Amino acid sequence: MTIDKSWTTIRRRGSSNEFWNGLQHFLQMAKPFANDRGFIKYPCRRCLNNASHQLEDLESHIFRNGFMFGYNQWIHREEPATANVGTMVAGPSGGIHERDEMFDVLDDIISEDAVGGPSSNEQYDDLFAALRSELYPCVSSFSSLNFLVKLMHLKVLNKWTNKSFDELLKLLKLAFLKIDLVESHYEAKKLMTKMGLGYSSINVCKNDCALFWKENSLKDTCPVCSESRWKLQSGKWSGKNVPHKVLRYFLVGPRLKRLFATSKTAKLMRWHSTGKSKDNDVMRHPVDGKSWQKFDKRHPQFAGDVRNIRLGLAVDGFNPFGNMSLSYSMWHVVLTTYNLPPWICMKAEYLMLSILIPGPHSPGKDMDVFLRPLIDELNKLWVHGLDTRDVAYENGVFRMRAALLWTVNDFSARSSLSGWSGKGYRACPTCNEDTPSVRVIGKTAYFGHRRFLPTNHHWRSNLQFDGRTERKRPPRRFSTTDILEQLRRVKTGIPGKHPNYGGVKRKRGDDELNWRKKSIFYELSYWADIELKHNLDVMHIGKNVCDSLLGTLLADPHKLKDTDNARRDLAKLGIRHELHLFEDGNKLMKPTADYTFSEANRRKFCRFIISVKFPDGFASNLSKNVAQNDSRLLGLKSHDCHVIMQRLMPVGCRSLVSKNIWSTIAELCMFFKQLCASTVNISDMVEAQKYEHKQELHVRLREGCLNINEVHRIEFAGWFFEKIYAMHRMQAPEVTTELLSLSSKTNMVVSSYPACIVNGVRFVTHDRDVRLRTQNSGVSVPGTGQEMFYGQLQEILEFSYLNGFSVVLFRCKWFKCDSKHMITENNTTSIDINGEAYKDDQFILASQAKQYVKHRSIWDIIDDGLSDIDILQHNSSSNFTLFVDLGNLQEINLLRRDQDIIPIVQPITNDSRHVTDDSSFLNDADEVELSDEEDESVEVYADEETDAENDIDTEEDDDDRSYHASDSD
């Protein structure tokens, strides 16, 4: 009887127990056929039974390459008379951990390497040894490799030091004598490197002149400044080579290949082509921008394969020692993949760290020295590409190429990358040599912004800006040819900061303008053709603007822009005479500006910041940033400034400054909100059934009869069921099981909840909200036109229907939105919550609700005019849009037959439950800062008639509805 060899053709070898059981049996059979030196012919796809290797490498070789095609008879090994591989189960001695997730990880890693050509098996020997070995005797749930990976993950998450990790390993080995674990963090890191989690260490000159890499890798002195590569102790060599600086470089290509190694991310890598906006007026991803589209037109071969990767690069400095007083600046270079959807490409797990630049000082103009390894790899990815296996589409191999589209940085980092200095009279990189500037006391000021206005705009003739009438046209746009011609005139400088070489300050010539160097990015053959090369990070700019604006409004002496020198500059320019400094006897007096809060108003504004309650996860506790004397804000982070600028400042300043000042502040805040907004347009739900029913009522009702809306409210449910049920009897394809269930009456079971999570956004009823530090009960809903309705969440109800379907409704208290109760000025809406409206129409679908922030007794909502909808419910009954052609069914006799559809009552428990994938209900255990008073989380309302139906025997599966506790918030 021949051996079953069907397992040799399995593709996903790492996750298949059948393959591993068969492979272990094959290895046992192969051992007797090794020669005296331990060599045996390999039947893998690389060796094809022609090349001989060591027997101990056979397992890893077959795992990586797979069996050769057509190897149905093992001609080099004798087959026993009977064998049944399918019934073999590897015991503890076999070292096979059937559920070990590291099988899939190694399968992906090795399959990637196999695409690029043959490689040595030695790098995987230690991995297979750790995978085969048990962590501890009789513990088969963990392999040694799996445990070590999870332990290293905990080290990163909890920021353990290397020393603490070594001590933990020693403790584990001391407590568990037979544990199979590495000895130190160094050995663990070496093993992780073989899994593709390592990096290359490149020594750097201490003056940032050059890298000891490639042609300089064997040199002991810098090729530019001749300084020693190694540190000296007391002027003498200590006997151990310790470099001054070390650059960490993480290869980009293998990680890009890994994005195609799993089916989930491999499909998402096509999103920029399949999921982009079809509306030319809507932009929600860089693929909708002109720069991307022009790049595709210039490089059609690259754009022809949607799997080719578009990258963005960001550079910034940070202090690795936290907020300690030690001054140290380490810089990191991060890449992001724009092939992915916008809600994924900026997540931390999809950002790729490529370079860690050592400190203690900023690289500055020498940034190109540290970018050399990355630029070389990007050139290879553009010219040659990498053979990559795409598991999402028939596991085929394609040539993956990559291009860098732009950089995203703050203004100072942009200067280091682009080569155009951000200081001096020509600091603006867009205006270039046409930058308008003037020297004021202690700094250079930039003006001329009115040039961008239409020629007939009245502000052009206003003298309050700089005392002049603006007649200039907008600045010209410099073409690629113009920029390259300017760069051709730039002299090549010496890199580094050595005082005798690169550190010598050189005065630029007039023909060099503000160029300090030609950026290393121009070594990429496509870089000159990119229209938008460098982007400014709006979060950095928003924080700087917010700090300056708050400092001026609150008269903070540390951040105030309205300084004495600024007042003197106004006098020199001859503008704003009411703000000029003047002498009163022996004192120099400074008039109070109308854009600065008085002392009382400063306290009011700070108390307003303290009183605001945000939804969970929306912002930090800003009350902690208010000074003790309630006069200024301290220690604001970037996101804090983001929230204050876009949500609080237009509201808080409204009654504290004049209308002109407030309007200017509100427009500035709305500008930043528009920059940060998501511009996805979501169309309103179409309720065709209601429209059709009302049309029938117009025919039935005559003048003097009942109100149409009232009859519609009473009769619509029964009329709708008869329509859908008749179409169901006619087997209309539009009538799905869900539509039929929703058209039937509810099973009379209603569950009430105090809180609900819809697509990650938390809603809480008002009764519970008053006891919390956060605020999640504000609700707003768009109307059929441009109007918005605002209210307060009172109750969350879940209605159960047949076949396990359900609908989640919010009962809200709606406020009057007429001209007496609502005021809208400068895109800010203020509502008086004392007036209640729509008492007979209080319910909305959970998917329709959008959250907003409450400020004391007045709720102010900033209307930005954008479709910035945060709350969606996909694939659930509560967001079911009825696109059904009901047809002409007037002549059909519609009779409801109760025996065809049996009402079913689901058992209700007091557990929290997930109704759909996108919404979940919360009980009191999920809340924080609750009172000791007991709060009933679920209330069940059922008629007596439905209680008698509990004994009805139905064929409905209890698993149709997923009832399980939710611990997510």
Helices and strands as residue ranges (DSSP letters): G 6-9, H 17-30, G 31-33, E 39-41, E 52-54, G 55-57, H 58-65, G 85-87, G 92-94, H 102-115, H 122-132, E 134-136, E 139-143, H 144-158, H 162-175, H 185-192, I 193-197, E 200-204, E 211-212, G 214-216, E 245-249, H 253-258, H 263-268, H 271-274, G 286-288, H 290-298, H 300-304, E 309-318, E 330-337, H 342-345, G 348-350, E 352-357, G 364-366, H 367-383, E 386-390, E 396-400, E 402-409, H 411-418, G 432-434, E 437-440, E 443-446, G 449-452, G 458-461, H 480-488, G 510-512, G 520-523, G 527-529, E 534-536, H 538-553, H 564-573, G 577-579, E 582-584, E 587-589, H 599-611, G 622-625, H 638-643, I 644-648, H 649-652, H 659-676, H 688-700, H 708-729, H 737-743, E 750-753, E 755-758, E 761-764, H 766-769, E 778-782, E 788-800, G 802-804, E 806-815, E 822-825, E 828-832, E 836-837, E 843-845, G 846-848, E 850-851, E 858-862, G 877-879, E 914-916, E 919-922, G 924-926, E 939-941, H 944-947, G 948-951, G 958-960
